[in-house]
Amino acid sequence: MSWVTIKESHYESDLLVLKSKLESEGIKCFLKNESTTQVFSHIATFTVELQVPAEDEKRALEIIRAAS
């Protein structure tokens, strides 16, 4: 399975609500760099990436837009 990044943030908390929303719609999600940003929170260059399977990218982006 190929994963694609659909949203990035320096703060994990910014993405947790979106992750929850996508999962409630049946889309698998993954927070890439989640642990890295927790350990190196003082370095602003690290970002958390909300990723979904490539085949769900279009639907996930539609859900995020509707939620905004």
Secondary structure, 3 states (H helix, E strand, C coil): CCEEEEEEECCHHHHHHHHHHHHHCCCCCEEECHHHHHHCCCCCCCCEEEEEEHHHHHHHHHHHHHHC
